Amino acid sequence: MSVRNLEHLFAPRSVAIIGASARPNSVGATVLRNVIEGGFSGALYPVNPKYDNLAGLRVYARVSALPTAPDLAIICTPPATVPGLVHQLGEAGTRAAIILTAGLSAQHDSQGRTLRQAALDAARPYTLRLLGPNCVGLLVPGIGLNASFAHTGALPGKIAFVSQSGALVTGVLDWAKSRGIGFSKFISLGDSADIDFGDLLDYLASDPHTSAILLYMEDVRHARKFMSAARAAARSKPTLVLKAGRVAEGARAAASHTGALAGSDDVYDAAIRRAGMLRVLSTEDLFAAVATLAHARPLFGEHLVILTNGGGPGVMATDAVVSGKGSMAQLAPDTIARLDAVLPSTWSGANPVDIIGDAPAQRYVDALNIVLQDPQADAILFIHAPTAIVPSADIARAIAPLAKASSRNILACWLGGDAVAEARAIFTEAGIPSFGTPEEAVSAYLQIVQYRRNQNLLMQVPPAACDDAVADAVADAVADGAANPAAARALVRAALAAGRTLLSEPETKAVLAAYGVAVVQTRSTASVEEAVAAAREIGFPVALKILSPDITHKSDMGGVALDLEDADAVRAVALRMNKRLAELQPQARLEGFSVQQMARRPEAHELIIGVATDPVFGPVILFGQGGIAVEVTADHAVALPPLNVVLARDLISRTRVARLLAGYRNRPPANMDAIIATLMRISHMVADLPELVELDINPLLVDSDGALALDARMRVAIADQSASTLDRLAIRPYPHELEERIDWQGASLLLRPIQPEDGPAHVTFFNALSDDDVRYRMFVRVRELNASQLARFTQIDYDREMAFIATRPGPDGVNETLGVARVVCDPDNVAAEFAVTVRSDLKGQGLGTVLMEKLIAYCRSRGTREIVGEALPQNTRITKLARKLGFEISKAAEDGSVHMRLPL
């Protein structure tokens, strides 16, 4: 990820147009015209040896003839010329170029490189950033820059739009201009040879001219880079994605149900959700969501109250809420009583609140005031159909101030055209999102809800406490994650050494057992008589299954038999299986039988938990309803590892079977803690075993007593030795390798990276700081950490920031945080800003030095060039510590703040 030199792309002082032309309808002529007509005030340098003057501007024959190196160059010349031009520009000092030319990937130079790669190689020594090739260009309306060959310009605004599709660029420009929608940046990515989504998200996240980021996405090539940048951007401003390619092209061939079910669109959906962004399904939804989210207040719940003057629109809106899986508020008895007092006796008496079509303006005000005070009214949808009794504009003027002042989200639907135009304008002026139909308004409400859910996942902190069962399971799954991970690795590597990529069912269960997953006792046998002997040892009744590397789904071949009560039954069934396999698939290899204990769990649900490897985002975890009809029921959800309690619970909640797991009639609820623990153990396995390609646990039997893996299969492959074990994961998991135990003041401390689960201990740590220590750390007086601050401190992206805590068991046995040293790196890993805080009662005992030395060593190990920091002038302790560790200290003249810098 890199934002280096992107300021030259978006805020150039001079622009060269290489290939500028007078030829009608040529790219060079169009770009020149667009740059001039856009009103760019900087220097313009057309370059083309065929002309002396164009549009009243002097034309230069070549790059070397330019009077100065342009900040930005626009290249619209034939493919073969591009690498050489990039080299000339880099040598001259240009640091950003837009390559409009197409076809660079299809042609090769004399060294056999594609011209695309040759251009990249030419740019690299100069850190010259390339947008494109094969792009439409970019527009920065705020500075009058239209560096594109689009047919129209863009209005200035606060939205950044980034598109992989050139055709969509021109279409959206036209569409947005006709609706008065403006942009801070409008960018066509093209082939993304250099600058990609990750780079642009990093730049736009800190761009003061951009308040929202919109992406039109067809694919992502660097998942880890994209996820880090997306999570950072989504923390600071609404980031929305229109992802093309939602329709599956058909299940790909796979050795497991999971491999077939985890389609690429499901994975993109999971990535977008995990990054805290919002996915929309159409261009109109994209811009509607921006307008809605721009005015959205914090949403503390998801229940909607509908207030309307017409029963029909209220029912339509309710249908849309329910079908969209939204939640209608249940009005409190006190709310209904108060509404009874101000509404006609014929009002609806429930939500939706129909105040009747003859309602005067004051009835709207009274009703809205009352429902706003209902404890379940997290959001209000106001629907108005025009009548001849009261002008719609009068109603808008009466309730707009109340709606504007409310802390709740209020959306409006003004049904009609000219009759409600003025009312709609009044609400728009008040910053209240208004829509033309109930369905559009409900869609906007559901977008707010989904955005809140995604942001909660981004900012999540696991619950402070859970019952003993899940606490123990989570501790096992997260702390060490496995009873014997070395045994699991040995099993996998032995299979690969034998030339096998499919593990047998007993082998797979042995791997699962090594990670603490409960499995049914299973034995591998090589012959019929061995199967009989194993059945006697396990104890009847048993299940018998064929073992064949050539049979994926054993039940389809009659290769599964259940409830075998004695040795004769096992022998007879095994012989029948031998015969049936020889008849149906004579080429299949029969390696024997697996014999397993019958699991008697009549009230258990059949679930599936699996792992698939996506070509872009790497390993993904799937959860859903299991059984032999798993592809037919298609009830599953996908998530990116690593998982914790909150993320695992969210994964479960996104399936239909989740409602069955909650219990119904006389069937008790399933043990959710056991499901969550199993998911987290699988997540740990994914991080541990780079050879793991696919995994199915199907069915996973779950009832009120717990979870049990009944059947399982695993596919493995030799891991790429050139890459880090964890590079294949789209999100870097907790780095166990950075944990270190030290002796300090006669006590044993654990220095380790912070985790989301440290939230409660971090609150206790913060509350133990003196007022001055809080002010020195946060530069303002803060009484307590709010939820978003706590999440920001504890839920970090280990790829670009690090926080080491010193922890030990407290007097009550619960781990306590004694100090924290934190560093946040820029996207280029050039500078990292640090902060260190030690609990106020432990100062002066060397703990700050210990934490900072670990932080400095970490930054050195990852190639960071310098560590920097800033402190208030009164904070003499930190400057003394910094000076002791070799930092350069300087003071800012204007405010006296202290700057600290350590070159590495």
Secondary structure, 3 states (H helix, E strand, C coil): CCCCCHHHHHCCCEEEEECCCCCCCCHHHHHHHHHHHHCCCCEEEEECCCCCEECCEECECCHHHCCCCCCEEEECCCHHHHHHHHHHHHHHCCCEEEECCCCCCCCECCCCCEHHHHHHHHHHHHCCEEECCCCCEEEEHHHCEEEECCCCCCEEEEEEEEECCHHHHHHHHHHHHHCCCEEEEEEECCCCCCCCHHHHHHHHHCCCCCCEEEEEECCCCCHHHHHHHHHHHHHHCCEEEEECCCCCCCCCCCCCHHHHHCCHHHHHHHHHHHCCCEEECCHHHHHHHHHHHHCCCCCCCCEEEEEECCHHHHHHHHHHHHHCCCEECCCCHHHHHHHHHHCCCCCCCCCCEECCCCCCHHHHHHHHHHHHCCCCCCEEEEEECCCCCCCHHHHHHHHHHHHHHCCCEEEEEECCCHHHHHHHHHHHHCCCCEECCHHHHHHHHHHHHHHHHHHHHHCCCCCCCCCHHHHHHHHHHHHHCCCCHHHHHHHHHHHHHCCCCEECHHHHHHHHHHCCCCECCEEEECCHHHHHHHHHHHCCCEEEEEECCCCCCHHHHCCEEEEECCHHHHHHHHHHHHHHHHHHCCCCCCCEEEEEECCCCCCCEEEEEEEEEECCCEEEEEEEECCCCHHHHCCEEEECCCCCHHHHHHHHHCCCHHHHHCCECCECCCCHHHHHHHHHHHHHHHHHCCCEEEEEEEEEEEECCEEEECCEEEEECCCCCCCCCCCCCCCCCCCHHHCEEEEECCEEEEEEECCHHHHHHHHHHHHCCCHHHHHHHHCCCCCCCCHHHHHHHHCCCCCCEEEEEEEEECCCCCEEEEEEEEEEECCCCCEEEEEEEECHHHCCCCHHHHHHHHHHHHHHHCCCCEEEEEECCCCHHHHHHHHHCCCEEEECCCCCCEEEEEEC
